[in-house]
Amino acid sequence: MAHQDSPPELYFDLNARMTDSGYLATCRGTLDDLAKLGLTLEQAVGRRFAFVQPDSNEKGEPDAWYFTGTIVNDAEFGYLAVADARGVIWKSEAGGSGAA
């Protein structure tokens, strides 16, 4: 369960990397999660989110790829989820409880 201070979680696609730290934010899972929050991509620009992609870690245990960051409207690629300086890590390494 997320802490009160934690940003809302959105799905991201690890395979949709467009820049060093940016992932396309137009995949169905991201759009669906935004809709659940009552937001469009346009409304989400500049807001902080936690981005997750459920997976299994190197030990085969349920975990998720994870980063915190913002959504930007990139001139070249369109809407991207951009990771903070920490980058993409396992959610369990961020103090999370594994896959969402």
C-alpha positions, 0 to 999 in steps of 0.5 A: 500500500502506498504512503500518503506522501507517495505519488499515484502509480501509473503503469509504464512500458520498460520496452518503450524507452525513447530517451536516456530517461524517458518512456512513451506515456501513450501505452494503454496501461498508462492511459487507463491508470490516468483515466482512473485518476480522472486525468488526461495526458495533457492534464498530467504534464508536470505532475509527479507519479511513480511509474511501475511495470510488474515483473519478476526480479533476478531471483524469480520473485514478484517485483516491479520495475519502478521509478518516480518522475513526471510526464512531459510533452517532448517535441520529438517523441510526444508524451513521455514518462521521465525518470528522476535522477535515480532512474529505473530500479526494482520497486523492492529497492525503493522500499516498496512491497513488490509488484503492484 
